[in-house]
């Protein structure tokens, strides 16, 4: 059914259609609307049987999800930013134990400085945690990916994060097509766990593993993600067949035939990029787009195949490996190693900085002419940066950086008197 | 694509206004995208929300920087921020005030523009009268429907019924209908003048 609704509400409805049995949640912006809506559905009896557990922290949220999943329940939670960091130890445990938990990450920057707005630093910080990570481009895709995620997680017995841009998607009202319960039931069978804690047949889950077996257990986690590279496109194809929509998959190209310059990105910024590329195509530029849906597992082969015929590429990412440059860009470069392709990185949109079409037009033209440095910071205010650097040169007691920059920009008075 | 920016203060239903506008456009079979500005939302603090309306799928995710229309829910913002920033040459402005555009000293703004696209509406009073609360968002949406013709009053009423129920819905519908007629009457005055 077509509906004009908030991204968070659409995701909550999709999760409810997947018949979760345990939802545990701790509120954190911009994820809160999702679990609030699910909480209401459980309370009203619309979503039943399902236990909604308010916990005291994100660490508890993931711990409860682990317990529920180990006991054979379909478990769901959602978080963002510092919340994801706070649960990090349990995040690794969930994947190490091979428990198919589905978690929405409403992508948000990580402090300090504290910032509630969107970038991809949070889920990317858990890159090596063993969780799969799928990134949604639109609210429709966010909704659809949750349905695919439960199926994928449970087939492999591995947890998965569905990543959607905080505020930009979670708080956006737009048109979504919400499937029927029958459609979802036909796609997603009941949870049949590979391992389960059952008092009738006692086992333990989570043995201490020494040097004699640890590498094998870790390798098997890697092997499962390699299996996911095959399963993700299959599930997306089956989804298209049953729901009539293109959603998910590993990567998606746009206007890439004959493209000499390729732009690579994840998440909702792909929309703005596609609009920019359409305008540039109208002017005769040979430019295309590669959207990466599956960040983990990373589809090295598919990325290589999508880029092999271009002359140069630019990875535009909402993340920064401090002291290195791009995070996504590193993986993309790995995919094309040995090809001699020219690659550039643009770090953009950190902490919710808007990524306007006008800036992209300029950036893409520079990439096309190969005039970019290896790493660019889109729309960085160099005056503010240089002023602070100068201040640090002038005085050892230059003070707190965030407060200084805000003061320079006239946003708040950071000093008294 | 038609792009609207709504200015107001936290607590005035600014984000709700943009969302309801998107619902109204959806009811007409169009694509619409509403989203808040990503600033801190505190009661009384300046708040901005956006709505895009199009006949095609909307992929753009940047904030609305060159709006076709601006709805201002709180006239005290005029002294605080540049609410008219980026307004298109042929853009519409609807301002919540019992004073006229000229009385508010906005004559300069209209110079070289189509004055009939600038209108004020006593929306807070309409909210108080029909809903019992000083929330100007719904009357302004109906006034915007009359001023710009971008959406129909019936669609605004559908959006009201989706958002509210019972007495609150009825009060909002009455406020919307009166607001629509008031703006329509002003437009007729201009046409006859």
Interface residues (C-beta under 8 A of the other chain):
Chain A: X4 X6 X117 X118 X138 X167 X168 X171 X172 X173 X174 X175 X268 X269 X270 X271 X272 X274 X275 X352 X354 X355 X356 X357
Chain B: X18 X19 X22 X23 X26 X27 X31 X32 X33 X34 X35 X36 X38 X58 X59 X60 X61 X62 X63 X65
